[in-house]
Amino acid sequence: MNAYIFPGQGAQFSGMGLDLYEKSPLAQELFEKANKILGFAITDIMFEGSAEDLKETKVTQPAIFLHSVILAKTLGDSFQPDMVAGHSLGEFSALVAAGALTFEDGLKLVSQRAQAMQKACELQPSTMAAVLGLEDELVEKVCASTEGVVVAANYNCPGQLVISGEVEAINKACESLKDAGARRALVLPVGGAFHSPLMEPAREELAAAIENTTFSKPYCPIYQNVTASAITDENEIKANLISQLTAPVRWTQSVQQMVADGAAHFTEVGPGKVLQGLVKKIHRGAETASATFETNA
């Protein structure tokens, strides 16, 4: 069975999407539509902007979403997923690609999500850290016993878990995790504590937008971050999407469940190859590939 997976923040690069724009009239039309919806020329930043320009949350999230979704749309009939999943932001790309959300509504939600997260980040000094070489349970235990807000945020693959929370609590937890035998506990260059309780103001803001958006039944199951299980019901999809900002990304568990449900081939749709690497670490026998543009689109 074919699984299509969609990357999240961090996969952006300067020049992303330019090849699609130049080769596909459909891609060109969708990029121009995106510029109008966003109210600024995101194509200029994607195609010519520096890495620094692309790092701004309000740019990064729509840019990755657009690259993934437009690439999926140019695949035409060769895009035949049996199941889809996306890492954090990538879940929105997956929902559009699987027909649960329209391109326009997906982009509007991603833009609102980015701005709401940016605002939440500015309310309190917060960050994230990557923890390598420890069992998930041990990382959870250290977080629970650390003073302040610090939680497990991204279960990326066995032995790689990202924690999220207040700056001071993250620094304390990193020291304890190193003492507990972590190979590395490294604070990441991110602007805030994504997928932690500190994102509650953003969750509330995004919840209202999601509630007012029409969702359809997807063509195939989507394995959502919050539950790591196959979902096709629109109301469940909405509820999980609302919970996503303050809940952990259960990527390890999602891939394990997809494999258990028959996924043998994983195609990453969007910039980079990060998810393919994670899939291989979660299930060695999985076949992985990057989606490539078909000139007939």
KOLROVEX-355448 format. One record per residue (C-alpha): y, x negated, z. Coordinates in Angstrom, 1 decimal. Layout:
<atoms>
+--------+--------+--------+
|  north |   east |     up |
+--------+--------+--------+
|      Y |      X |      Z |
...
+--------+--------+--------+
</atoms>
This chain:
<atoms>
+--------+--------+--------+
|  north |   east |     up |
+--------+--------+--------+
|    0.0 |    0.0 |    0.0 |
|    3.5 |   -1.1 |   -0.8 |
|    6.1 |   -1.4 |    2.0 |
|    9.8 |   -2.1 |    1.1 |
|   11.9 |   -3.7 |    3.8 |
|   15.7 |   -4.0 |    4.1 |
|   17.6 |   -6.8 |    5.9 |
|   20.3 |   -6.5 |    8.5 |
|   23.4 |   -8.5 |    9.5 |
|   23.2 |  -12.2 |    9.0 |
|   21.7 |  -12.1 |    5.5 |
|   25.1 |  -12.2 |    3.7 |
|   26.2 |  -15.0 |    1.3 |
|   29.2 |  -15.6 |   -0.9 |
|   28.6 |  -14.3 |   -4.4 |
|   26.1 |  -11.6 |   -3.3 |
|   25.7 |   -8.8 |   -5.8 |
|   27.7 |  -10.4 |   -8.6 |
|   24.6 |  -10.8 |  -10.8 |
|   23.8 |   -7.1 |  -10.4 |
|   27.4 |   -6.2 |  -11.2 |
|   27.4 |   -8.3 |  -14.4 |
|   24.1 |   -7.2 |  -15.7 |
|   23.7 |   -3.5 |  -14.8 |
|   26.1 |   -0.7 |  -15.8 |
|   24.6 |    1.4 |  -13.0 |
|   25.3 |   -1.3 |  -10.4 |
|   28.8 |   -1.6 |  -11.7 |
|   29.4 |    2.1 |  -11.3 |
|   28.1 |    2.1 |   -7.8 |
|   30.1 |   -0.9 |   -6.7 |
|   33.3 |    0.7 |   -8.1 |
|   32.5 |    3.9 |   -6.3 |
|   32.0 |    1.9 |   -3.1 |
|   35.5 |    0.3 |   -3.5 |
|   37.0 |    3.8 |   -3.7 |
|   35.0 |    5.1 |   -0.7 |
|   35.9 |    2.1 |    1.5 |
|   39.5 |    2.0 |    0.4 |
|   39.5 |   -1.7 |   -0.3 |
|   37.9 |   -3.9 |   -2.9 |
|   34.7 |   -5.1 |   -1.1 |
|   33.5 |   -6.4 |   -4.4 |
|   36.2 |   -9.1 |   -4.4 |
|   35.0 |  -10.3 |   -0.9 |
|   31.3 |  -10.1 |   -1.8 |
|   31.7 |  -11.9 |   -5.2 |
|   34.5 |  -14.4 |   -4.4 |
|   35.1 |  -14.4 |   -0.6 |
|   34.2 |  -17.3 |    1.7 |
|   31.5 |  -17.2 |    4.3 |
|   34.2 |  -16.7 |    6.8 |
|   35.6 |  -13.6 |    5.0 |
|   32.0 |  -12.1 |    4.8 |
|   31.5 |  -12.6 |    8.5 |
|   33.8 |   -9.9 |    9.6 |
|   31.7 |   -7.0 |   10.8 |
|   33.6 |   -4.3 |    8.9 |
|   32.8 |   -6.3 |    5.7 |
|   29.4 |   -7.7 |    6.5 |
|   27.6 |   -4.4 |    7.2 |
|   28.8 |   -2.5 |    4.1 |
|   28.2 |   -5.7 |    1.9 |
|   24.6 |   -6.1 |    2.9 |
|   24.0 |   -2.3 |    2.6 |
|   25.5 |   -2.3 |   -0.9 |
|   23.5 |   -5.3 |   -2.0 |
|   20.2 |   -3.7 |   -0.8 |
|   20.8 |   -0.2 |   -2.0 |
|   22.2 |   -1.0 |   -5.4 |
|   19.4 |   -3.5 |   -6.0 |
|   16.8 |   -0.8 |   -5.1 |
|   18.5 |    1.6 |   -7.5 |
|   18.4 |   -0.9 |  -10.4 |
|   14.6 |   -1.3 |   -9.9 |
|   14.2 |    2.1 |  -11.6 |
|   10.6 |    3.3 |  -11.8 |
|    9.2 |    0.1 |  -10.4 |
|   10.6 |    1.1 |   -7.0 |
|    7.5 |    3.0 |   -5.7 |
|    7.4 |    2.6 |   -1.9 |
|    4.5 |    4.0 |    0.2 |
|    6.7 |    3.3 |    3.3 |
|   10.0 |    1.7 |    4.1 |
|   11.7 |    0.0 |    7.1 |
|   15.0 |   -1.8 |    7.8 |
|   16.1 |   -4.3 |   10.4 |
|   19.0 |   -2.8 |   12.4 |
|   21.7 |   -2.1 |    9.8 |
|   18.9 |   -2.3 |    7.2 |
|   17.6 |    1.0 |    8.4 |
|   20.5 |    2.8 |    6.7 |
|   19.7 |    1.0 |    3.4 |
|   16.1 |    2.1 |    3.8 |
|   17.1 |    5.7 |    4.4 |
|   19.2 |    5.8 |    1.2 |
|   16.6 |    4.0 |   -0.8 |
|   14.0 |    6.6 |    0.4 |
|   16.2 |    9.6 |   -0.4 |
|   16.9 |   10.7 |    3.1 |
|   20.7 |   10.0 |    2.7 |
|   22.9 |   10.0 |   -0.3 |
|   24.6 |    6.7 |   -1.4 |
|   28.0 |    8.0 |   -0.5 |
|   27.0 |    9.3 |    3.0 |
|   25.0 |    6.1 |    3.8 |
|   28.0 |    3.9 |    2.9 |
|   30.4 |    6.1 |    5.0 |
|   28.1 |    5.9 |    8.0 |
|   27.6 |    2.1 |    7.7 |
|   31.4 |    1.7 |    7.5 |
|   31.9 |    3.9 |   10.6 |
|   29.1 |    2.0 |   12.4 |
|   30.7 |   -1.4 |   11.7 |
|   34.1 |   -0.3 |   12.9 |
|   32.7 |    1.4 |   16.0 |
|   30.7 |   -1.7 |   16.9 |
|   33.7 |   -3.9 |   16.3 |
|   35.7 |   -1.7 |   18.8 |
|   32.9 |   -1.8 |   21.3 |
|   32.8 |   -5.6 |   21.1 |
|   36.4 |   -5.9 |   21.9 |
|   36.1 |   -3.9 |   25.1 |
|   34.1 |   -6.6 |   26.9 |
|   33.1 |  -10.2 |   26.4 |
|   29.5 |  -10.0 |   25.3 |
|   27.0 |  -11.8 |   23.1 |
|   23.3 |  -12.3 |   22.1 |
|   20.8 |  -15.2 |   22.4 |
|   17.6 |  -16.1 |   20.6 |
|   14.7 |  -16.9 |   22.8 |
|   11.8 |  -18.9 |   21.2 |
|    8.3 |  -19.6 |   22.4 |
|    7.9 |  -17.1 |   25.2 |
|    5.8 |  -14.0 |   25.6 |
|    7.9 |  -10.8 |   25.2 |
|    6.8 |   -9.5 |   28.7 |
|    8.1 |  -12.7 |   30.3 |
|   11.5 |  -12.4 |   28.6 |
|   11.8 |   -8.8 |   29.6 |
|   11.0 |   -9.7 |   33.2 |
|   13.7 |  -12.4 |   33.3 |
|   16.2 |  -10.0 |   31.9 |
|   15.3 |   -7.4 |   34.5 |
|   15.8 |   -9.9 |   37.3 |
|   19.1 |  -11.3 |   36.0 |
|   22.3 |   -9.9 |   37.5 |
|   24.6 |   -8.1 |   35.1 |
|   23.8 |   -6.5 |   31.8 |
|   21.1 |   -8.4 |   29.7 |
|   18.3 |   -6.7 |   27.8 |
|   15.7 |   -7.5 |   25.1 |
|   17.4 |   -6.5 |   21.8 |
|   15.4 |   -7.7 |   18.8 |
|   11.7 |   -8.1 |   18.8 |
|   11.7 |  -10.2 |   15.6 |
|    8.2 |  -11.6 |   15.7 |
|    5.7 |  -13.0 |   18.3 |
|    7.5 |  -15.8 |   20.1 |
|   11.0 |  -14.8 |   18.8 |
|   13.0 |  -12.3 |   20.8 |
|   16.8 |  -11.9 |   20.9 |
|   18.5 |  -10.8 |   24.1 |
|   21.8 |   -9.1 |   24.4 |
|   24.4 |   -8.4 |   27.1 |
|   27.4 |   -9.7 |   29.0 |
|   28.3 |  -13.3 |   28.4 |
|   27.8 |  -14.5 |   32.0 |
|   24.4 |  -12.6 |   32.3 |
|   23.2 |  -14.1 |   28.9 |
|   24.1 |  -17.6 |   30.1 |
|   22.2 |  -17.1 |   33.4 |
|   19.2 |  -15.6 |   31.6 |
|   19.1 |  -18.5 |   29.1 |
|   18.9 |  -21.0 |   32.0 |
|   16.1 |  -19.0 |   33.7 |
|   14.2 |  -18.6 |   30.4 |
|   14.3 |  -22.4 |   29.8 |
|   13.0 |  -22.9 |   33.3 |
|   10.2 |  -20.4 |   32.5 |
|    9.2 |  -22.5 |   29.5 |
|   11.1 |  -21.2 |   26.5 |
|   11.2 |  -23.7 |   23.7 |
|   14.8 |  -22.6 |   23.0 |
|   17.2 |  -20.1 |   24.5 |
|   20.2 |  -20.3 |   22.2 |
|   23.4 |  -18.3 |   22.3 |
|   24.2 |  -16.9 |   18.9 |
|   27.5 |  -16.9 |   17.1 |
|   27.9 |  -13.1 |   17.2 |
|   30.8 |  -10.9 |   18.2 |
|   29.0 |   -8.7 |   20.7 |
|   26.0 |   -7.3 |   22.5 |
|   24.4 |   -5.3 |   19.7 |
|   21.4 |   -3.1 |   20.7 |
|   22.3 |   -3.1 |   24.4 |
|   23.9 |   -0.5 |   26.8 |
|   27.3 |   -2.2 |   26.0 |
|   27.2 |   -0.5 |   22.6 |
|   27.4 |    3.0 |   24.3 |
|   31.0 |    3.7 |   23.1 |
|   30.0 |    2.9 |   19.5 |
|   26.8 |    5.0 |   19.9 |
|   28.9 |    8.0 |   21.0 |
|   31.3 |    7.5 |   18.1 |
|   28.5 |    7.1 |   15.5 |
|   26.6 |   10.0 |   17.0 |
|   29.3 |   12.5 |   16.0 |
|   29.4 |   11.1 |   12.4 |
|   25.6 |   11.2 |   12.1 |
|   25.5 |   14.8 |   13.4 |
|   28.0 |   15.9 |   10.7 |
|   26.0 |   14.2 |    7.9 |
|   23.3 |   16.0 |    5.9 |
|   19.9 |   14.3 |    5.9 |
|   17.0 |   15.1 |    3.6 |
|   13.2 |   14.6 |    3.9 |
|   12.5 |   11.0 |    2.7 |
|   10.1 |   10.4 |   -0.2 |
|    7.9 |    8.3 |    2.1 |
|    7.7 |    7.6 |    5.8 |
|   10.3 |    5.4 |    7.4 |
|    9.3 |    3.2 |   10.3 |
|   12.4 |    3.3 |   12.5 |
|   13.5 |    0.6 |   14.8 |
|   13.6 |    2.7 |   17.9 |
|   10.0 |    4.1 |   17.8 |
|    8.2 |    1.6 |   15.4 |
|    6.3 |    4.6 |   14.0 |
|    6.3 |    6.5 |   10.7 |
|    8.9 |    9.3 |   10.6 |
|    9.6 |   11.9 |    7.9 |
|   11.3 |   14.6 |    9.9 |
|   15.1 |   14.7 |    9.3 |
|   16.0 |   15.7 |   12.9 |
|   13.8 |   12.9 |   14.3 |
|   15.4 |   10.4 |   11.9 |
|   18.9 |   11.5 |   13.0 |
|   18.0 |   11.2 |   16.7 |
|   16.5 |    7.8 |   16.3 |
|   19.4 |    6.6 |   14.2 |
|   21.8 |    7.7 |   17.0 |
|   19.7 |    5.9 |   19.7 |
|   19.5 |    2.7 |   17.5 |
|   22.8 |    1.1 |   18.6 |
|   21.8 |    0.9 |   22.3 |
|   18.0 |    0.6 |   21.9 |
|   16.0 |   -2.5 |   20.9 |
|   15.0 |   -3.2 |   17.3 |
|   11.2 |   -3.1 |   17.5 |
|   10.6 |   -5.1 |   14.3 |
|    7.3 |   -6.8 |   15.4 |
|    5.9 |   -3.4 |   16.4 |
|    7.1 |   -1.7 |   13.2 |
|    5.4 |   -4.3 |   11.0 |
|    2.2 |   -4.2 |   13.1 |
|    2.2 |   -0.4 |   12.7 |
|    2.8 |   -0.5 |    8.9 |
|   -0.1 |   -3.0 |    8.5 |
|   -2.3 |   -0.7 |   10.7 |
|   -1.3 |    2.2 |    8.4 |
|   -2.3 |    0.3 |    5.3 |
|    0.6 |   -1.9 |    4.2 |
|   -0.6 |   -5.0 |    2.4 |
|    2.4 |   -5.9 |    0.3 |
|    6.0 |   -6.2 |    1.7 |
|    9.0 |   -6.4 |   -0.7 |
|   12.3 |   -7.4 |    0.8 |
|   15.2 |   -5.6 |   -0.9 |
|   18.6 |   -7.3 |   -0.4 |
|   20.1 |  -10.7 |    0.3 |
|   17.9 |  -13.5 |    1.8 |
|   14.2 |  -13.9 |    2.8 |
|   14.5 |  -13.6 |    6.6 |
|   12.3 |  -10.5 |    6.9 |
|    9.6 |  -12.0 |    4.7 |
|    9.3 |  -14.9 |    7.1 |
|    9.1 |  -12.6 |   10.1 |
|    6.4 |  -10.4 |    8.4 |
|    4.3 |  -13.6 |    7.7 |
|    4.6 |  -14.5 |   11.4 |
|    3.6 |  -11.0 |   12.5 |
|    0.7 |  -10.7 |   10.1 |
|   -0.5 |  -13.8 |    8.3 |
|   -2.5 |  -11.9 |    5.7 |
|    0.5 |   -9.9 |    4.4 |
|    1.8 |  -10.6 |    0.9 |
|    5.5 |  -10.8 |    0.6 |
|    8.1 |  -10.9 |   -2.2 |
|   11.8 |  -10.5 |   -3.0 |
|   12.9 |   -7.5 |   -5.1 |
|   14.2 |   -8.8 |   -8.4 |
|   16.6 |   -7.0 |  -10.7 |
|   15.2 |   -5.4 |  -13.9 |
|   17.4 |   -5.7 |  -16.9 |
|   16.4 |   -2.3 |  -18.2 |
|   18.4 |   -0.5 |  -15.5 |
+--------+--------+--------+
</atoms>
